[in-house]
Amino acid sequence: MEFGNLENLIYFIFPVLSLILLIIGYEKKKKGLKFLNISNNKKIDFLKIFFINIGTVLVCISLLSPQKLIEEKEVERKGNSIYILMDTSRSMLTKDIYPNRIERAKTIAKNIILNLKGDKVGIIPFSDSAYIQMPLTDDYKIAENFINVIDTNLLSGGGTNIFEGLSIANKSFEETETKNKIVLVISDGGDTDDKTLDFIKKNNLKVCSVGVGTEKGSVIPDNKKSGFIKDEKGNIVVSSLNSKFLKEMSEISNGKYFEVNNLSDNTKEFIYDMETLDKSKIKDEKISIYEKYFQWFLGIGLLFILIGYFLKGGTKNEK
C-alpha cells in the first residue's frame, strides 16, 4: 500500500481540531449536567467522540489516495520537435494590434504551447542575432514562463535576422536526430533573403510562419526617448506588416502562413497540422497502473461520522 497524494497530509489537522472540540464540548456538557443534577451515559459519550474522530481520520486518509501497484508498462512516446522563433525587433513594439505586436506574439506562442500534445518545444528569440532561450522540452509550464519574460530588450539591435534563428534551430535538430524539423516563426516580417530560402530547402526545414500586425501599420514607440523611432532624416518611421517573405518561407517548405490582427487569428490550425504529421519516437516511458482504495476509506469514514453524530445517550436525575 502506498499513497499518491502525500501533499494532502495537511488535512490531518482536522481530526486533531475535531478531537479537541469534541473533548471541550464533552467537558462543558458534563459541567452543565452536573449543575442540573443530571447524569449522562459516559460510555455513549466516549463512543460518540471515538466514531466521529476515527471517521474524520479515515476521510483524511482517503484524500491521500491510498493505492496498490498492480503492474508497470513501458510505452513508446512519440511527438514532434518544434522551435518557436520569436521576433524581438523594435518594430514589434508597434501598437497596430492590441496591446502591441510583441505581447500579441507572446499570447499566440503560449496558446500554441498549451495545446500541444506530447511534442517537444524550444524557444529562440531573434533580432539582429539569435540564441536558444529554452532548449527542446516537453515541460509546457516552464516554456510558458520563458515566453512571459520575452521583450524587445533581450537582444541588441533592432533588425530582423531570421536566418540566424533558423540556423541555430537546425543545429539543435541535427543533434537530437528528430524526424520532422518544424520551425514556427512569429514575426512582423522582413525583406526577402535568398540565403535564408536556400538554407530552408537545403536542410528540409518545415517552416510555418505567423504574420503579426497590419498592412497599414503604425509608428514604433521609442521607449528610451519617450517618443517614436525616426529615420536618419528625422522622419517618424511607420512599421507595416511585411508578410511576403514569411509566406515565401512557408511555401517552399510545405508549411503554412498564418496572419494575426485585431480581427482574425487562424493560428489554431497549426495545432491541427501538427497532429496530422507522422510523429517520431521521443523516448520510452514507464507507466504505473494502480488499484485505488480511497473510496473504501471515504465510505467507512463518512459512515462512522454519521454513527457518531446520531448516537444518543440517555440521562437521568441524580438522587
N, C-alpha and C positions, 0 to 999 in steps of 0.2 A: 504494500500500500504506500502511495506517495501522494503529494499534494501539488496541484497545478497552479494555484493562486496564493502563494505564501504572502503576497503583498497585503492580503486581507486580514493578516494577523491583528491589525489594529482594531478590528471589530470585537476582539475578545475583551475589550474594555467594558462592553455592555453587560456580560454576565457578572463582572465584578461590581459594576454600579447597581445591577439588579439585586444582587445578594445584599449589598449594603442597605439599599432602600427597603428591601423586604424585612431585614432584621430591625431597622429603625421603626418600620410600621408595626412589627410584632411587639416591640417594647412599648410603643405608645398605646397599642391596643390593650396590652396586659395591665398597664397602669390605669387606663380608663375603666377596665372591667373590675379591677381591684377597688377602685374608688366607689364603684356602684355595688360592691359586694357580690359580684358575679364571677364565676369561674368558667374557664373555657377548656376545651379539649386540646391539650398541648401536643398530643400525637398528630392530630389533624393539622394543626398549625405547622408542625415540622414537615409533614408530607407536602403541604401546600408550597412551602419555601423550596423544598427539595425538587418537586416536579417542575416548578416554574424556572428555577435556576438551571437544572440539568437540561431542560428543553431549550433554554437560551444558548447554552454551550453547544448543543447539537446543531442548532441553526447556524451558529458561527462556524462550526466545523464544515458544514455544507458549503459555506462561502469560500472555503479553502480549496474546493473542487477535489475531493478525495478520488483517486483513480488507481487502476492497476494496469501495468503494461502487459499487453497481450502479444504483440509482435512488432518487429521493426522491418520496414521495407526500404530498399534502395531504389530510387526512381531517377530517371534521367530528366534533367531540366533543360528546356530549350527556350531560346529567345534571340532577339536581335541586339546588336550593339549600335547605339545611336549617340552621335556627338551633336550637341546643340551649340551652334556658333552665334554668340550674342554680339551684335554691333553696339559698341560703346563710344562711337564717334560723337563729336559735339552736336552734329545735326540731329541726333536722337533726343535732344532736349526740346525740339520743336513741338509746339502745342497745337498742331493742326488736328490731332486726335486727342481725346481726353484720357488721362490728365496731361500726358505728353507721350512721345514715341517710346522712350526708354521704359517708362512704367508700364505702358501697354504691352510692350515686348516681354517684360518680366511676367506679367499676368498670363500671357499666351504660353510661355515656357512652363510655368507652374501647372497650368491646366493640362497640358500635354503630358508632363511627367506623372501627375497624379492619376492619369487614366491609362498609363502603360501597364501591361500585364506580363511580368516575367522578363522584360527586356532590361538590358543594362544601358545606363545613360551617363554621359560625361558632358562637361560644360567648358567651352573655350570662348572667353571674351576676346574681341579683336577690335583694333582701331588701326593706327599705323603699324602696330605689331600685334602679336597674339601670344597667349600662353594657356596651358591647361590649368584651369582653376580647380576643377574636380575631375579626377580620372574616372573611367567607366565603373559604375557601381549599380547595384540593384536596391540600394537603400534610398528610396524616394524622398523620405523625410529630410535626410541630410542634403539631398540635391535641392530641395525646396529652400532650405536655409542658405545654401550658396547663391541661389538665384536672388534671394532677398537683398544681399549686400552688393549686388552689381550696380555700378553707376558709371557716369562718364569720366570719373576721375581715376578709374582703375589703371588706365594706360595713358602714357603721354602721347601728345599729338592728337589731331582731330580728324585724320583721314579714315579711309575705309579699305583696308588691305585684307580682302577676303582670301587671297592666295595663301597668306601666311597661316591663317587659321585652318584652311583645308590641308596644307602640308603637314601641320602638327597632328591633325586628326588621322590622316592616312598613316603616319608613322606609328601611332598608337594602335591602329587597326592591324598593321602588319605584325606587331609584337604579340597581339592576342590571337592571331590567326582566325579572325572572325569570318564567317561566310559572306554575310551581307554588310558592306561598308556604307552605312547610312549617315548622312550629314543633313541636319536641319539648320539652314541659315535664316536668322531673323534679323532683318536689316531694312533701312530705307533706300537701299540700292547703291549703285556705284557705276563707274564708267566701265564699258566693255574692255575686258582684258583677255587677249588671245592666249597668253601664257597660262592663265587660270583655266580656261576652257580646255586647252590641250592636256593640262595636268589631270583634270577630271576624267577625260576619255582614256588617258594612258593608264590610270590607276583604278578604273572601273568603280568610281565612287557613284553612289546614288545620292544625288543632291536634291532635297526638297527645300523650297525657299518660301519665306513669308515676307511680303512687302508691307511695311508698316508706315502709314502716312497717307497723304492725299496728293493728287497731281497739282492741285492749286498751291499747296504748301503754305508755309508761314515763315516768319522771321525766327532766328535762332537766338535764344536768350544767352547773354554773356554773364554768367554768374560772378565772375571776378570783378566786373566793372558795373554791375547792376544796370546793364543796358542791353544792346543787341550786337551781335557779331557783324563786323564790317569788312569789306574787301580792302585791297591796297589803295583804292581810290577814295575810300571813306564812305562808300555806299553800303547801306544795310543789306546783308545777304538774306535772300529768301530761299529756303530749302524745300524742294519738292520731291515727292516720291519718284525715284528713277527705277522703274520696275523692269526695264528692258534687259539689263544684264542678269538680274535674278531669274527672269524667265528663260534666258538662254542657257544658264547653268542647269536648270531643271530639265529643259527639253533634251539636251544632249546626253543626259544621264538617266533618262526614263523616270525622272522624278516629277513632282507636281509643284506648281506655283500656287500659293495662296495669297490673298490680299486682305488686310485688316484696316478698317477705318471706323468712323463713328456709326456707320450704317450697316456694315456687314463684317462677318468673321466666319470663314468656312474652314478654319484650321482643324475642326473636329474630324474632317475627312482624313487627316494624316493618321490618326489613331486607327481608323478602319483599314487604311492601306498597310499599316504595319502588321495588322492581324492576318492579312491575306498573303504575306510573304512566307516562304519556307524558312523556318527558324532553325538555327544551328544549335548544337549542344553547347550549353554554358557550363554546367557542372552536374555531378551526381549529388543527390541529396538523400539523407536518411529521414524517413517519415515514421514516427512512432504512433502506434494505434493503441488507444487506451479504452478500458471499460470504466464508465463513470459510475460513482456511487453517491453523488451528492443528494440525489432525490430521496434516498433512504434516510439519511441524517436529517434532511429538511422535514420529511413527513413525520418521523418519530418525534423530532424536536417540537413541531407545532402541536402534535397530539399531547405531549407532556405539558406544554404550556396551557392548553385548554383544560386538561385534567386538573392542574393546579389552580387555575382561575375559578373553575366551577366547584371545587372541593369545599364543602361547608362543614363546619364543626358545631356541635351543639353546645349550648351554655346553660348553666343552672345557678340559682341563687345559693350563696354560701350560708350555712347555718351558724 
